[in-house]
Amino acid sequence: MSKLVFAAGMVAVVSLGACAKHSGHTETVYAEPIPAPVYVEPVATKKY
C-alpha cells in the first residue's frame, strides 16, 4: 500500500509542477476603455 501512496504522491507532484511551469507563459491582455459616445443636444433653428 505504501508503494501506491508514494506513486500517487509522485504523480500529483509532477502534474502540479507541469501545470505551474506552463502557467507563467500566459500573455496578459489589457482591455482598453470604450470611449463615451458623442451626444449633441438638438438645437431649434425655427423661431415660433
C-alpha positions in Angstrom: 0.0 0.0 0.0 2.9 2.4 0.7 4.1 2.0 -2.9 0.6 3.0 -4.1 0.6 6.1 -1.9 4.1 7.0 -3.0 3.2 6.6 -6.6 0.1 8.7 -6.3 2.0 11.4 -4.5 4.7 11.5 -7.2 2.0 11.8 -9.9 0.4 14.7 -8.0 3.7 16.5 -7.6 4.8 16.0 -11.2 1.4 17.1 -12.6 1.3 20.2 -10.3 4.8 21.1 -11.4 4.0 20.8 -15.0 0.9 23.0 -14.6 2.9 25.6 -12.7 5.6 25.6 -15.3 3.1 26.4 -18.1 1.0 28.9 -16.2 3.8 31.6 -16.2 3.9 31.9 -20.0 0.4 33.3 -20.5 0.1 36.6 -22.3 -1.5 39.5 -20.4 -4.2 41.2 -22.4 -5.1 44.7 -21.3 -8.6 45.9 -22.0 -8.9 49.4 -23.4 -11.8 51.6 -22.1 -14.6 52.2 -24.5 -14.8 55.9 -25.4 -18.0 57.6 -24.4 -20.5 58.3 -27.3 -20.7 61.8 -28.5 -24.0 63.4 -27.7 -25.1 66.7 -29.2 -28.2 68.3 -27.9 -30.7 69.3 -30.6 -30.9 73.0 -31.4 -34.1 74.6 -32.6 -33.5 76.6 -35.8 -37.1 77.9 -36.3 -38.5 80.7 -34.1 -42.1 80.3 -33.3 
